[in-house]
């Protein structure tokens, strides 16, 4: 009997330890994801040599790419001044969570619970040390998270109701608990018998097992251990009645001791298998491989790259960071299974190519993949990369859902830069990739030290953007829209250009993304509207022919009433019929469809037409059409660019897709306009599928005002001559 009880108790304890270990690994996984997210914006050269203003600007520009759970992201310099993503600068001297000693044996730090001056709720911090070019400590990159996010993590990894996990910080404060009233306090059992088993004592001991009582006064077995790389303690409690139940069965059915023991073991093994599979599926137990793609995890990838560097210090390597453009669009418009299938397909395709060149590959979060290949020289590597990218895109075309990858590239010779880490190399590739933005013509970008000059260039733009408005250095050009039915001009799109007296001609791909980030695009929009309205008004007063002009509404207008008030204030300065003005909007996210709907309805009420710009670019989606009642769909030029063979012929699958979209648009009674028409074959194809209008270099480049007036006059003259000849 005693042996049977010992066996049952041993098995019970082993099972509890296993569950404790599983929960601990799961929580560490989530905290590590927060660390990885924060590190994704750590650009070593900037944080080593940049000014605090440049660093703060960098954080503000990239905050959108970080975890949604982050409340505040900020940089703290050596004088303990905090530079926040909100634009604020706060004196943080005396804050206990900021100390260089936090990073004595680690490259990141998770703080205990804090009450933060910038928030009215308790938080904890994820921190990364920053170093100057001499590898001397010079600051902190930090993110704050609500303590309540830990309860969300707890609920996501919870299995069953028998095990109750509780997280305790270094000071013994309770961070998660079934009863929220205990959070932020040191737990002291009510019974004198267990009064010495407090949460601060458990925090000091770090690992062990005790018999105590729960907050409800129930006897429990408490198992606890440190959470890896964190400093916190995870404690998991099990009611004593579970073990008592096992003992009771042993006492009652003595002659079935062996059978009960075996059954209990089998049952425990069954639960162990379920729990192990659960954590494996969620990438919590096995950190070496990604369960979806079966590729190495980022951690394993970094480890293997470091090994390769140590074994081949004089070799040259090419590191690539790649993801899928507009992957959020896939998540919004397809099921999670479809998104996973796309990731798995892309992983297989990449892996096949990487293995051919004897490289290694790993998966990061979501659609992010990392690749390392040994190379002979940069020129040869880039020639191979370009050829391989073409083949990759051809393979991707065979996939049922169209998608487009982008790549950030960096090169390294370990012996040249022995101090650089794999994380820093990935950061370089990620930074290069971030410079691509929405440029569909550039699927890749190569990191080099000169990229830092991009920040300085943008700072120059910002210094002179306001004066350029005042000095009218910005000017408008017009690209004609052609009706395919008879090739007559039926409209034009107004586009902005910038010619600075010192900086010269600056094209939109340089300044539009910057102005969208800093908000100046709103002022520029209204400047363009005024120029366009003035042009139309002067043409009408001079008795010259005009066509409707479409103007772009940038993605920064998020208050319909404010936009309409200023738009109409400018419009009413002139005597123009509203049908001569069309506003092109772009869907930015699912959350702002109500805003777009309000703006569209307000514009309709005033007599203007509305077009959905860049439809199909990955930002505008089909299920949006029922909610935003636009009049015109403008299809992104990438549809045509990605759908042509080298000989200029349309790829059949893409052609069918475009044909279906145009037909759908017709069924929804929307006019269709295709941008980027550059060849006769493209024009003929679009005409054959009953597309309404096109614009592009096949008919005309964007024209300055004088040349646009002549284009209209010439087009109308040709129409009259054609009519008289008939």
N, C-alpha and C positions, 0 to 999 in steps of 0.2 A: 504493500500500500504506500509506504514512504517513498519507495523508488518511483512508483507511478506518479506521485505528487511532484517529486523532484523533476521528473522528465517533463511533466505538464508545465511546471513553473519555469524551467529552463527554456522550453519552447516559447512560452508566453513572453518571457523577457527578450528573447532573440527577436521575436516578431515586433515587439514594441520598439526595440533599438533600430530595427530595419525601417519602420515607419518614421521614426525620428530622423534618421539619416536621409530618407527620401524627402521629407518636408524641408530639411535644412538645405539640401542641394537645390530644391525648387526655389526657395527664397533667394539663395545666392544667385541663381540664374537670372531672376528678375532684377536684382540689384546690379548685376554685371551688365545687363542690357542698358540700364540707366547710365552706367559708366561709359559704355561704348557709344551711346547716343551723345553724351557730353563731349567725348573725345573726338567725335566726328567733325567738330568745328575748331579743334585745337590745331592751329597752323604754326608750327614751331618757330619759323623765321619771324612771323608777325609778332608773336608773343615774346620773342627774344629781343627784337630790335624796334618794333613799332611803338609809337606813342600811345598813351592811354586813350586818346581820342580815336586813333585808328583802330585800336582793339575794340573799343565800345561800338564803333560803327560796324565793325565786322560781326560782332555778336548780334546787333540789331538786324543786319541784313540776312543772317542765317538762322534766326530764332525759329523760323517756320519749319526748318528741317529737323528740329529736335523733338524729343518725346512730348506728347500732349500732357503728360503728368507733371512736367516741370512748371512750377509757379513763377519763379524768378531765375534768370540766368545772369550772371554778373562776373566781372573780373575785379580782383582786389590787388592793388599794387603793394609795394613794400612799405608804403606809408599808411596802409590800411584804409585807403579810399576805395569805395566800391563803385564800379561803373556798370550800371544796370541796363538790361535790354529794353527797359522802358524809357531810356534816355536820362535817367536820374543819376546823380553822383551823391553818394551817402558816406559819411564818416563812420567807419566800422571799427574804430579802435576800441579795444576792450572786449570784443566778441570772443567768447571762449572757444568757439569751434574753429577759429583761425590761428594756427600755430604751425611753424615749419616742422616741429617735432612729430606732427601727424604722419609725415611721410618718411619716417626713419627707415622702415623696412618694406615700403610699398609705394606704388606710383598712383594710388588713389586712396581716398579716405571717406568713410561714411560716418557722419557725426551722430551724437546722441540726440534726443529730443531737445528742441530749442524753442523759445518764444522770440520771434523775429520782429524787429521794429517795422518791417515792411509788410507785415501780415497780422491779421487778427485771429490767427489759428496756429496751433503748434505745428512745427515743421521739423524735417531733418535735412541735412545737406549731403550732396555728393560733391566731392572736391578733387581737383587735379592740380598738382604742382606745376608751376611755370618756371622756366629757366632762361637766363640770358645766354649769349653766344659762348660764354666761358663755362657753361653748365652750372652757374651759380643761381641759387634760388632767388626769384624776384617777384613772386606773386602766386595768386590762386585763381583757377577757373572754377566757378561754383554754380550749382543748381540747387534750388530748394524744392522740396516736395511736401505736400501735406502728410501728416502722420496717418491720416485716414486712408491714404493710398495703400498702406500695408494691409489693412483689413480687406481691401479689394483683392490684393494678391492672395491673402489667406483663403478667401472664398473661391478663387479660381483654381487653387491647387488642392482644395479640401476633398477628401475621399471618405464618404461615410460620416457617421456621427459619433463613433466611439472614441476616436482620438481627437483631443481638443488642443490645438497648438496655441502657444502664447509667445510673443517676442518680447525680450527684455533688453534694454540698452545697458551700457557699461556702468551707469549709475544705479541700475536696478529699477529704473522706471518702466512700467508696463506700456508697451507700444501697441499691442493688439490684445483684445480680451473679449469674450462673449458678452460681457457687461461693460458698456462704454464708460460707465462711471469709474472704472478702475484705471482707465488709460491716463497716463501721465503721473501715476502715483506708485509708491512702493507698496507691494502687496504684503500684508501681514495676516496670517491665518487667525481666525477668531478664537479657536480653542487654545488654551494654555499649553496643551501637549505639543502643539506644532508651532508655537509662537516664535521659536527661534529660526524656523525655516522661512525666511523672508526673501523677497525677490532680489534685494541687494546682496544678500549672502550668496544666493545662487549665481548671481552675476560674477561675484568674486571667485567662486569655486570653478566655474566654467564648464565642468562636465561631471555627470554622475546620475544617481538614482536615489530618490527618497520617498518615504511614505508620508503623506501629509493630507490636507483636506482642501476641497475646492471652495470657491466663494459662496457656494450653496450649503457648505458644511458637510459635504459628502466625502467619505474616505477615498483617496485616489493614490495611484502610483504615478510619480512624476519623474520622467526621464528628460535630461537636458544636456545640451552640447553647444559649443560655439558655432556660429555661422561663418563659413570660410571667408577670409579676407575682409571681415566686417567689424569684428569686435563685439557684436551683439550675441545674445544667447537665445537659442530656441528651446523652449520647454514644451513637452507634449504630455498631457495627463490622460490617464485611463482609470475609469472607475474600478474600485476594488471588487465590485460585484462580478466583474467579468471573470477574474481569476477564481473567485469564490464559486461561481457557477461551474467551472471546470472541476474544482475539488468535489463539489456535491455529486456530480456525475460519477466521479471516480469512486466515492464512498458507496453510492447506491448500487452501482453495477460492478461489483468487485470482480466477478468472473469474466467481465468483458474489458478488464483493464488494458490488456494488450490491444484489443480491437479499438477501444476508445482513443488510446494513445496514438495508434496509427492513423485513425480517422482525423484526430485533431491535427496531427502533422500534415496530413494530406490537405486538410482544409486551410491550414496556415500557409502551406506552399501554394495553394490555389490563390489565396488572397495576395501572397507575395508576387505571384505572376501577374495578377491584375494590376497591382500597384506599380510593379516594374514596367509593365507595358504602358501604363498611363503616363508615367514620367518619361519613358522613352519617346512616346509619341509627341510629348510636349517639350522634348529636348532638355529634360531636367536631370536625368541620371547620366546619360551618355553624352559627354561634352565633345567627344572626338568626331562624331559624324552627325550630319544633319538628317533627321529622320525622313523628311520629304524627298530630298534629292539623292540621299546616300553619299553626298560629297562630304569632304572634311568641313567641320565647323570653322568659324573664323579663328577661334583659339588654336585649334590644331593646325590650321594653315599658317598662322604666325609662328608657331613652334617649328614647323618644318622648314619655313623660309629661313629662320634664324640658323637652323642646322646647316642648310645649304650654303649660307653665307660663311659660316665658320669653316666648312670644308673647301669652299672655293673663293677665298678672299680676293683673288686677282681676276676672277671672271666677271663678265658684264651681265647684268640681268635687266629684264623688262617687267615691270609690275603694272597690272591693269586693274582698274576698278570699273565695273560695268553694271548698269541697271536698265530697266525698261522705261521708256518715256511714258509719262501719263499713266503709271500703273494704278494710281488712285481711281482713274476713270474705269479701269477693269473691275476694281473692287466695288465701285458704285453701281455699275450697270450689268454685272454678271454675278453669278453665285460665287461663294467662297471656293467651292470645288473647281469651278472654271478657272479661277485665279491660280489655285494650286496646280492645276493641270498645265497652265501656261508656264509657271515657274519651273515645273518638272521638265517640260519640253525644252525650255531654254537651257536648263542645266545639262540635259543630255546632249544637246547640240553643242554647247560650249565644251563639254568634257571630251566629246569625240575629237574636236579640233585640237584641244590642248594636249591630249594624249599623243596625237600625231607628231607634235613638236616636243614631246617629252617634258612637258611642263607640269605644274601642279595647280590645283584649283580648289577653292573653298567657297562656302556660302556664308554671307553675313545675314543681316536681318532682311525680311521681306524679299524684294527682288534684287538684292545686291549680291554680286559675286566678285571674287578676287582671284587673279591669275598671275603666276610667276613663270617666266620662261628664260632660260639661259640663252644669250645671244652672242654673235661674233662682233657685230658693230651696229650702231644705231640705224644707219641708212638701210642696210640689208633687212634689219628687223622691221622697219617701217614699211618697206616694200612688201614684205611677207604679210604684215598686218593688213595693209590695204587690200591685197588680193584675197586674204582670208575673210576680211569683213564683207567683201562682195559676195563670196560663196555663202557666208553666214546669212546674209540678207536673202539670198535665193532660197536657202533652206527654210527661213522663217516665213517666206511667202506661201509655203505649202501649209502653214498652220491655219486653222479654221478662223481664228480671230486675228486680224492684222495688228502687229505691234512693231515698234522700232526701238532698237537698243542704242545706248550711247556709252562712250568709253572715256575714262581719264587714264592717262599713261604717264609713268615716270621711269627713269632709268637710274641704275645704281651700279657702282663697282665698290664692293665692301671695303677693299683696302684703301680706297680714296676717302671714304667717310666711315671709319670704324665706329664712330660715336652714334651714328644714326640708327634708330630703331625701326623695326618692321611697322609698328604703329605709325611712325612719322612718315614712312614711305606711302602707306595707305592713305594717310592724310594728304600727302602731296597729290596723289592720283585723284582723290576725291575733290580736292580743290580745283584741279585742272578740269575735271568733269563738270563742276559747278559753273564754270565760265561758259559752257555751251548754252545753258538756259534753253530757250525755245528755238534756237537756230537749227532748223531741220537740215540745212545744207552741211552742217558740220557735225558728223556723228561722233567725233573724237576731239580731244584736246590734249596737248602734251605739256606736262609741267616743266617749267624752268624758272630760274630765279627772277626772270624779268616779269613774271606774273604779278609779283609784288608791285611792280610799277603801274599795274592796272589800277590799284587802289589810289596811287598818287595822281594818275590821270583823271580818275573820277573825282578826286578832290578838286582838281583844277576846274572841271566842268561845274562842280557845285559852287565854286567861288564866283563864276561869271554867269551863271544861268539867269539870275534875276536882272542883272544889267543887260543881258541879251534880249530879254523881253522888252525892257524899256527902250533899248536902241534898235529894236526890230531886226535883230540878227536872224531870228527865225523867219522862214518864209514858207509859203504853201505851193506845192506842185499838184497837178491834177492828172490822174491816169484814167483815160476814157473807158467806158463800159460799152460794149458793142452788142447789139441785138443780133443773134445768129440767124434769125429768119430772113433778114434782108441786109445785114452787115451795116446798119446805120448806128450812129452814136445816140444812145438813149440816156446817158448819164456819165458820171465820173466819180472817182473817190479822191477826196482831199487828203494829201499826205504832207507831213511837215519835214522840213530840212533845216539845218543850222549851219550858217556860215559866219564864223567868228573872225574878227579882224586880225587876231593874233594866232589863234589855234587853227584857222583855216576851215575847210569844209568838214563837218562832223556828221556822220550818217546815223540814221535812227538806231541801228543795232548797237551803237556805242552809248547813246544817251537815253533812249526810251526805257530800257530795263532799270537804269539808275534812277530816272525820274519816277518810275513806278515804285521803287523801293523807298525813296525819300519823300514821296507825296507831291513833288513839284509838277507832276504830270497833270494834276487837276487844273492848275493855273495855265499850263500850256494848252490844254484842251480848250479852255474858254478863249484863249488868245487866237487859236486856229478858227474857232467858230466865228469870231468877230471878223477875221480876215475873209472867210468864205462868204459870210452874209454881205459884207461890204462889196466884194467882187460881184455877186449876183445883183445886188442893188444897182451898182454902177452900170452893169451891162443892160439891165432893163431900162434904166433911165436914158441910156444912149440909143435905145431901140435896136440893140444887137440880140441875136439869137442866144438862148441859154438852154441848158439841160439840167435835170436834177443833180445835185451834188450830195454825196454821202460823206458824213463826218464821223470820226471814230470817238466813241465814249470809252475811255480807259477803264481798267478794272478797279480803279481806286474810288469811283463814285459809289458810295454805299448808303447815301441818304437821299431818297427820291425827291422829297420836298425841296431840299437845298439845291439839288441839281436843276430841277425844273424852274425854280425861282430865278437862278442866275442865267440859265439857258434862255428863258423867255425875256428876261431883262435885256439881254444882248439882241435877241431876235427883233424885239419891238422898236429898236433904234432905226430899223430899216423897213421899207415897204416891199416885202417879198411875200408871195403866196407860199404857204407852208408845204404845198406839194413839191416844191423845188428843193426841199431839204429832206434827206434821209439820215437817220442816226443808226450807226452800226454798233451793236453791243456784243459782248462776249460773256459767255457763262463762265464764272470763275470757280464755283463750288456748289454743291447741292444746297448748302445753307442759304445762299443768297438768291435763290430763284424767286422768292417772294419780292425781294428788292427789284429784280429785273422785271418782274410782272407789273409792279406798281409803276416803274418808270415807263415801260412799254404802253400801258394803258393811259398814262398821263400824256405821253407824246401823241398817241392816237386821238385823244380828246382835243388836242390843239391842231390836228390835221396833218401831222407828220407821219411818214412811213418808217418802219423799223426793220433792220436786217440783223440776222444773227451771223456775226463774223467768225471766220475760222471754224466753221462747222466741220466736225470730224477730225479736229486737230488733237483730240484727246482731252479737251476741256469742255466741249459742247457735246451733249448726249441726246440720243433719240427720245428718251423718256422725259426730257425737259420740254419738248415741243407742245405737249398737251397743256403745260402750265404757263408758258410764256408765249403769248399770241403774236409772234413776229409775222411780218409780211414776206420777207425774203430770207433765203438761206444762202450764205456765201460759203462755198466749199474751199477748204484750205488747199494751197498749191501742192502740198505734199502728196495729195491723192494722185496727182498726175506724175510728179517726180518719181514716186516709188512704184508706179504702175507701168513703166515703160521698159521694154527690152533695150539692149544696146543699139539695135537697128532702128529704134524709134517706134516700133509697133507696140500696141497695148498688150500687156499680159492678160490672158483670157480671164483668169479668176478675178483679178482686180477690176477688169472691165465689167464683169457681171455684177460685182459689188457696187460699183459706181452707178451702173444702170438701175439697180434696185433702189439705191438711195434717191436718184432723180425721180423714179416712178413714185416712190413713197411721198416725196415732196409734192408732186403733182396731185396725188390723192388727198394730201392735206391742204391743197390750194395755196401752196407757197411758190413764189417765183424762185428760180435757181440761178445762181451766178457762180462761175468757176474762176478762181484767180490763178495766175501763173501760166496762162496759155502762151506757149512759145513756138509751137510748130504747127504746120498745116494739118498734120495727122491728128494732133490733139484737137484742133478746131473741128475737123471733120467728124471725129468720133463723138464729140460733145453735141454736135449738130444732129448726128444720127440717133442720139438717145433723147432728143427733144429738150436739151438744156436751153434755158431762155437767153442768158447773157454770159459774156466772158470779158475778162480784162487780162492784159498781159503784153509782153514785148512783141508778140506776133502782130499786134495791131499798133501798139504805141507804148513807149516808155512813159513814166510820169513827166509831165510837161510843165514848164514855168508858165505863168499866167498868159503872157503874150502869145506863146506858141500854142497854148490850149485854145485861145480865142480863134487863132488861125485854123486849128484843126477842126473846130466846130464849123466854121465858115466853109472850109473846103469840103467837109463831109456833106453839108446841106447843099452846096453847089453841085456836087456829084449826084446827089439824089434828084435834084431838079433836072439835071441834064439827062439822067436815065429815064425820068418820067416823060420828058419832052420827046425823047427818041422813040418811046413806045407809042 
